[in-house]
Amino acid sequence: MKYLHINSPLIESLSIGNNLRGNVWLKVDAMQPCGSFKARGIGYACQKYVENGAKALVSSSGGNAGLAVAYSGRRLNIPVTVVVPKTTKKRAIDLIGAEGASVIVTGEDWSEAHAHATELSKEGAKYIHPFDDPKIWQGHASVIDEILNAGLKPDVVVLSVGGGGLLCGVVEGLKRNGCGDVPILAVETIGADSFSTACLAKEHIGIDKITSIATSLGAKKIAKRAFQLIDEHEIVNHTVTDKEAIDGCFRLLDDHRIMVEPACGASLAAVANGCDFLREKLNIVVIVCGGVGVTMNQLEEWRQHVT
Ligand SMILES: *Cc1c(COP(=O)(O)O)cnc(C)c1O
């Protein structure tokens, strides 16, 4: 087994961004096993840690990161424990459990669950961070290798930012392929805008509270490396509302019959709404990062209640 991720589809969208001059390409990582791009970086990191002797893995994410660790552990034949707080939805626990991982539900919030996961890692299990690890970035970089291998040279890459792991990986992928000049549009929802906040302050600060429904973008502070990249690479930050992100999900669903989380819908919204920075770009590549924290009913409910 070479990698735990797949070479995902790269398709042109004639509809999303039809208000823009350029061509819009979707790199559909929603099709990855475990439903998001995290199969790349987390898959790669888990693989490397197991090669280096790890006998068990532990995560404290009840979202796509925890699911990616559970998936990787199953594929690598190694036990995984995912510690999640009591606020975690049953569906998320079931999905992680279905990958064969043990799920421990403990603590009132993430920091309490995380503290327990840290204890477990002291007993020998390798802790897998959701975004802040060079091995994860190295794995995420494969998304750029695939796009370039397909013969497409982007004029801009559009992606969503939570803690900035995907961002670090995409920059690494561009650099290692001699495309360090390709700019990035980094999209967040208002209320999960830790990257924009750091950009604006020109300081590695975070936000106090996550108020966006795009929980997969909900890192209060971005990775230090992501902050450093602001000075090293052309990265333009952009925010959309939760409502726009939800509309972005519906746009992808209606136009391409693919369902994703609002964390991903945010990037699609930036394109669909014709964000200024994209206006003169010829080949616009959107990383359709995916996410399993969504159902048709949930999307409908958001559409009705989020204004
Ligand atoms: C993890 C995740 C993100 C954010 O990725 P970071 O590496 O934390 O910036 C965005 N969208 C989805 C669907 C995710 O699972």
Ligand as a Chemical Component Dictionary entry (heavy atoms), coordinates in Angstrom:
data_LIG
# 
_chem_comp.id                   LIG 
_chem_comp.type                 NON-POLYMER 
_chem_comp.pdbx_formal_charge   0 
_chem_comp.three_letter_code    LIG 
# 
loop_
_chem_comp_atom.comp_id 
_chem_comp_atom.atom_id 
_chem_comp_atom.alt_atom_id 
_chem_comp_atom.type_symbol 
_chem_comp_atom.charge 
_chem_comp_atom.model_Cartn_x 
_chem_comp_atom.model_Cartn_y 
_chem_comp_atom.model_Cartn_z 
_chem_comp_atom.pdbx_ordinal 
LIG C1 C1 C 0 -10.008 20.209 8.529 1  
LIG C2 C2 C 0 -10.903 20.825 7.558 2  
LIG C3 C3 C 0 -10.719 22.153 7.122 3  
LIG C4 C4 C 0 -9.648  23.051 7.658 4  
LIG O1 O1 O 0 -8.361  22.533 7.467 5  
LIG P1 P1 P 0 -7.111  23.097 8.249 6  
LIG O2 O2 O 0 -5.998  22.235 7.825 7  
LIG O3 O3 O 0 -7.418  22.982 9.717 8  
LIG O4 O4 O 0 -6.951  24.519 7.857 9  
LIG C5 C5 C 0 -11.574 22.641 6.145 10 
LIG N1 N1 N 0 -12.569 21.895 5.649 11 
LIG C6 C6 C 0 -12.785 20.627 6.042 12 
LIG C7 C7 C 0 -13.911 19.865 5.437 13 
LIG C8 C8 C 0 -11.953 20.053 7.006 14 
LIG O5 O5 O 0 -12.157 18.794 7.385 15 
# 
loop_
_chem_comp_bond.comp_id 
_chem_comp_bond.atom_id_1 
_chem_comp_bond.atom_id_2 
_chem_comp_bond.value_order 
_chem_comp_bond.pdbx_ordinal 
LIG C1 C2 SING 1  
LIG C2 C3 SING 2  
LIG C2 C8 DOUB 3  
LIG C3 C4 SING 4  
LIG C3 C5 DOUB 5  
LIG C4 O1 SING 6  
LIG O1 P1 SING 7  
LIG P1 O2 DOUB 8  
LIG P1 O3 SING 9  
LIG P1 O4 SING 10 
LIG C5 N1 SING 11 
LIG N1 C6 DOUB 12 
LIG C6 C7 SING 13 
LIG C6 C8 SING 14 
LIG C8 O5 SING 15 
# 
